[in-house]
Amino acid sequence: MTYDQGLAQRVRERLGGLDGVTEMRMFGGIGFLLHGNMVLAVSGDELTARVGPQGTERALTRREARPTDFTGRPMRGWVTIGGPSLVEDPVLDHWVTTATVFAASLPPK
């Protein structure tokens, strides 16, 4: 599976000022890590955001989010955001910020 290069670039721009950000090919796309902890992934035209187990329920109240499901079982602590909603900068900004705040709360790997 390929990933949306434009969406990946927009994520890069938002994470660009942070120390400790790296990229890794994963989930059939590209993942963004902060000090070794996964933050976000772009796969196809969708974004997968790490919101943490305590943040899942709240994240799913947003219209554009759905449970992340790669294996037939939802992944607790992760949500997937549909591609069409990501054209809106405030939507992308929300998810990048939410996922980054959670990842920053974790100890570096």
ZIUR-V122370 format. One record per residue. N is the residue number from 0. RES is the residue in three letters. PHI is phi in whole degrees, -180 to 180 (* if undefined). PSI is psi in radians with two decimals (none if undefined). OMEGA is omega in whole degrees, -180 to 180 (* if undefined). Layout:
# ZIUR-V122370
n,res,phi,psi,omega
N,RES,PHI,PSI,OMEGA
N,RES,PHI,PSI,OMEGA
This chain:
# ZIUR-V122370
n,res,phi,psi,omega
0,MET,*,2.43,175
1,THR,-94,2.95,179
2,TYR,-127,2.75,-178
3,ASP,-71,1.85,-178
4,GLN,-62,-0.63,179
5,GLY,-65,-0.75,178
6,LEU,-65,-0.75,178
7,ALA,-59,-0.70,179
8,GLN,-66,-0.70,178
9,ARG,-64,-0.66,176
10,VAL,-65,-0.81,179
11,ARG,-54,-0.77,-179
12,GLU,-61,-0.67,-178
13,ARG,-75,-0.50,-180
14,LEU,-94,-0.12,-172
15,GLY,-57,-0.52,-178
16,GLY,-86,-0.01,-176
17,LEU,-95,2.39,173
18,ASP,-77,2.55,174
19,GLY,89,0.17,179
20,VAL,-88,2.27,175
21,THR,-132,2.89,178
22,GLU,-122,2.61,180
23,MET,-150,2.41,176
24,ARG,-71,2.22,-180
25,MET,-167,2.91,179
26,PHE,52,0.54,-178
27,GLY,70,0.29,-179
28,GLY,-153,-2.32,-180
29,ILE,-132,2.35,179
30,GLY,-107,2.61,177
31,PHE,-115,2.23,-177
32,LEU,-119,2.63,176
33,LEU,-122,2.00,-177
34,HIS,51,0.68,177
35,GLY,87,-0.10,178
36,ASN,-100,2.30,179
37,MET,-61,2.38,178
38,VAL,-114,-1.01,-174
39,LEU,-144,2.78,171
40,ALA,-141,2.51,173
41,VAL,-110,2.14,179
42,SER,-136,2.14,-173
43,GLY,62,-2.27,177
44,ASP,-107,0.34,-178
45,GLU,-113,2.81,178
46,LEU,-117,2.33,172
47,THR,-109,2.20,-175
48,ALA,-119,2.38,177
49,ARG,-89,2.00,-177
50,VAL,-113,-0.13,180
51,GLY,84,2.69,-179
52,PRO,-57,-0.68,-179
53,GLN,-75,-0.33,-177
54,GLY,-96,-0.09,-175
55,THR,-62,-0.90,-176
56,GLU,-59,-0.79,180
57,ARG,-64,-0.75,-179
58,ALA,-61,-0.64,-177
59,LEU,-74,-0.07,175
60,THR,-78,-0.26,178
61,ARG,-81,2.40,-173
62,ARG,-59,-0.53,-175
63,GLU,-86,-0.13,-175
64,ALA,-100,2.58,173
65,ARG,-142,2.82,179
66,PRO,-61,2.49,175
67,THR,-80,2.28,-176
68,ASP,-145,1.72,178
69,PHE,-97,-0.38,-170
70,THR,-123,0.12,-175
71,GLY,97,-0.10,177
72,ARG,-129,2.26,179
73,PRO,-59,2.47,178
74,MET,-92,1.94,179
75,ARG,-65,2.33,180
76,GLY,96,-0.01,-178
77,TRP,-132,2.54,172
78,VAL,-134,2.69,176
79,THR,-114,2.39,-178
80,ILE,-113,2.20,-178
81,GLY,-64,2.51,-177
82,GLY,-53,-0.84,-176
83,PRO,-58,-0.60,-179
84,SER,-73,-0.33,-176
85,LEU,-79,-0.10,176
86,VAL,-70,-0.36,179
87,GLU,-84,2.07,-179
88,ASP,-56,-0.74,-180
89,PRO,-61,-0.58,178
90,VAL,-68,-0.86,178
91,LEU,-61,-0.76,179
92,ASP,-57,-0.76,180
93,HIS,-57,-0.87,-175
94,TRP,-71,-0.65,177
95,VAL,-64,-0.78,180
96,THR,-65,-0.84,-179
97,THR,-59,-0.83,-178
98,ALA,-69,-0.64,-180
99,THR,-68,-0.73,178
100,VAL,-61,-0.76,179
101,PHE,-65,-0.84,-178
102,ALA,-62,-0.62,179
103,ALA,-67,-0.35,179
104,SER,-80,-0.16,-179
105,LEU,-91,2.64,176
106,PRO,-69,2.52,178
107,PRO,-60,2.62,177
108,LYS,-99,none,*
